[in-house]
Amino acid sequence: MSGHGDSTKAILYAFLANLGLAIAKTGAAIYTGSGSMMAEAIHSFSDCGNQILLFIGLKQAEKPADEKHPLGYGKVTYFWSFIVAIMLFSMGGLYSVYEGWHKLHEPGELNQIWVALIVLAFGIFLESSALMGALKVVKGIRKEKSFFEWFKVTRNAELVVIIGEDSAATLGLIIAFIFVSIAAVTGNPMYDALGSICIGIILLCISVFIGWRIKSLIVGRSAEPELRTLIDDIINKDDSIEKLLNSITMQFGAEVLLAAKIKMKTGLTIEEAVKQLNELEVEIKKQVPTVKWCFMEPDIKD
């Protein structure tokens, strides 16, 4: 799992792109009267708020453990990621559908549509650049995995949300550009309203998917599969261990908790067993730096 520095970089890419776009889209929407453009403006402003919430989550997750939270605040990033998914649903998706439905029943005259098309084209460039920036961050941490393999197993909630947002924004802009172009060619503002509704449906679908994806992390999920395999291999290779009976991992933001039940080789004194276990914990944390908490229980059966 990546550190918070990688996620912060992806959040910054998205925030700068969305802030510039939100301002440009608002001006274009007011000037042209385009419902699709207004839906896109609201979408960009809500995305700016989302990125701020994700950044707040990352900073709160860095707070040290205390008496009330002995395992730290790592999981707070999952909470804020889930809130962002809800905001994407309510502020972005529902408003876009509402705006399109309103314009569909009360169509207004579209003015100077070329202004909207220029802003949309500029938005596609900016949002796709932000998406490429996020994908570049992911490429640096997924190693040999394909993107889809990484996306399936990653515990990095912030990057999942950012990629989902950027993908929705890019796709929404492309759809808005297509429908506004059709409205310009035909002179029928109905197509502009339909574009707004389509954008809203896309946002709703992506927000539901992100919320479902984050849910398992909030409930409690193990570390990534390859990390669990590496930990088990380290334990099994230890000369003082006869058998690994069971191991459990839990992801807490960027850090991992490990609990293992092991059968040690016979003939060891208590002092020798404790010494070997302490050395094993040091070795695990050395090879897997994300393991912050390590609890070893010697036993004879699971």
N, C-alpha and C positions, 0 to 999 in steps of 0.2 A: 504494500500500500504506500502511496506517495506521502511525503510530508506536506505540511500546511503551506509551504512556500509555493509548491506547484499549483495548488488549488487557488491561492491568492492571485497568482499570475493570470490564471484563466478567468477569475472573477473580474479582474481589472480590465482585461481585454473586452469582456462583455459589457461592463459598465460604461466604459468610454464610448463604445459603439452605440449603445442604447441611448445615452444622454444626448449625443449629437443628433441621432435620428428622431428622438422624441420632440425636440425643438423644431426640427425641420418639418416633420410630419404635421405637427400642430398648425404651423403657419400655412402649409399647403392645404390642409383640410379646411381651414377657415376661408382661405382664398378661393378654393375651387368648389366647396360644398360637397366634397366626396365623402360618402359614408364609409367606404373601404379605407380611405386615408385616415379618417377620424378613428376607426377601429384600430388601425395600425399605430396611431399616435398614443392611444390609451394603452395598447399592448406594450409599447416601448417604455412609457412612464412606469407601468407596473413592473416591467423587467428591471428598471433601475432600482426600484424599491426592493425587488427580490435579491438583487446582488448585494445591496447594503445589508439585508438580513443575513445572507450567507456569510458575509464578512464578519458581522457581529458574532455569528455562531462560531466561526473559526477562532476569534479572539477569546470568546468565553471558554472554549474548549481547552485553551492553554492555561487556564487557572490551575494552580496546584491543588492537590488533594487536601481535604480538611476533615475535621471530625464528622461532619454530616455527610460528606461525600468522599469516603476513604479510597475509592477507586477513580477519583478525579471527575472531570467534567467532559470527557471526550464525547459522550453520547449526545451532548447538547447540539452538535452539528446535525444529527439526524432529526432532532426536533425542528430546527429552523428550516432544514431542507423540506420537511413535510409541510410546514407552514407556507413555504414558497410554492409548493405544488397546489395548495388550496387557493392561494392568491392568484396563481396562474389560471385556475379554474374560475374563480369568482370575478376578479377584476378584468382579466383578459378575455377569457372565453365567453362568459355570459354577456358581458357588455357588447362584444362584437356581434353576437347573435341578436341581441336586442336592437343594436343600431341598424343592422341589416333589415330586421323585421320592420322597424319603424320606417326606414327609407323605402321599403318595398310597398308599404301601404300609403305612404305620403311622400312620393318621389319629389325631389327638388331639382332645380336646374343646375347642371354642372357647368362651371365656368373655367376657361383656360386649363383644360385637362392636361395639356402638355407640362404644366408646372408639377402636377401630381406625378406624372410619369417620370420626370427627371428626378424628383425626390425618391420615388420608389426604386429607380435604377441605382441611384446613389446608395440607398438603403441596402439593396441586395449586395452591393460591393462591400459595404461596411460589415453587415451581418455575416456574410460568408467569410470575410477576413477574421472576424471574431471566432467563428466556428473552426476555421483552420488553425487559429491560435490554440484553442482548447484541444483540438485533436493532436496538435504538436506536443502539448504537455502530456497527453495520454500516451503518445508514441514513446516518450522518454521513460515511462514507468511500466508499460505493459510488456516490455522485453520481447520474448519470442512469441507471445500470444498474438492471435489476430485480434482486431478491434472487437469483434462480436464475442469472442471468448472472454476477453477482458471485461466487456460490459456485462456479461452474464454473471461473473464471479466477483467483480470488484466490490469492496466495502466502502469506497470513497463516494459518499453521498453527494458532496459538493460538485464533483466533476460530472456525476450522473445528471444532476439538475442543470448545470451549465450547458452541457451538450444537448439536453432535451430542450432547454429554452432557445439556444442558438439555432437548433434545427427547426423548431417551430417558427421562429422569427424569419429565418431565411425562406422557408416554404410559404409562410404567410405573405411575405413580400412578393414572391413570384406569382402567387395566386392573385394578389391585389393588382399587380401590374397587368396580368392577363385580362382580368375582368374590367379594369378601368379602360384598357385599350379597346376591348369589345364595345364598351359603352361609348367611347369616343367615335368609333367607326360607325356604329349603328345609330348613335344619337339617343339611345334608350338608357335612362338611368337605372332601370331595373337590374341590369347586369352589375352595376356598381354595388347595389344592395345585396345581390346574390353573392358577390365576392366577399362582402363583410360577414355574411352568414357562414360561408365556407371556412373563412379564417377562424371564426369562433368555434366551429366544430373541431377543427384541427387542434386548437388550443385545449379544448375540453378533453379530447382523446389523449393528448400527451400529458396533461396534468393528472388524469386518472392513472395512466401508466406509471408516471413518476411516483405518485402517492403509493401505489401498490408495491413499487420497487423499494421504496424507503421503509415501508411498514415492517418488513422482516428485520431490518437493522434496529428499529425502535424496540421491537419485541425482544430482540437478542439473537445475534447470529454468530456463528463460529468464524474463525479467521479463514482466509482464502485457502483453497485446497492444497496448493503447492507449498504454502507455509506450514500447514499442518503436517504434510508429508515430511518436510525437512526437519521439523521438531521431533517427530517420531523416529526418524533415522538417527538423529543425534543421540537420543536416549538409548536406542537399541544397540548402538555401536559402543556404548560405555562398557568398559571391562567389568565394572562392579554390578552391572544390571543383568539378571538372568532372563527377565521377561518384562515387557511393557504390558501391564494388564489393561490399562485404559488411560486415555488422555482426553481432556476437554479444553477447548479454547473459546474465548469470547472476545469479540471485537468491541473496543471502546474508542471510537473515533479513529485516530491514527495509531493507537496502542492496543496491545493484546494482553489478555489474561490467560495464563496457562495453569491448569491443574492436572496432575498426573498421578496415577496409582501404579506402583512398580513393585516387582518382586526382585529382591536383591539376592546375590549369590550367598550361599550358606558359608558360615565360618567367619563372617565379619562381626567385630564387636560393635556396640552401639556407637562408640566414638568414631570408629572407622567408617561406619555407614553414614553418619552425619557429615563427616569430612567429604566423603565421596559425593553425597547429594549436593553439598554446597558447591563443590567443584563443577558438578554437572549443571547446576543453575547458572554459574558464571559462564560456562561454555555455550549454553543455549542463548543467553543474552548477548554473547559476543558474536555468534553466527546469525542471530535473528534479533537485531537491535529493537525491533518494534515490540518485542516481548518485555513488558514493564513489570508484570507481576508473575511470579512463578511459585507454585505450591506443590511440593512433592510428598506423597504419602506412601511409605513402604508398607507392603502387605504381602500375603501369601496367596490370595485369590481375589478376583474382582467382585 
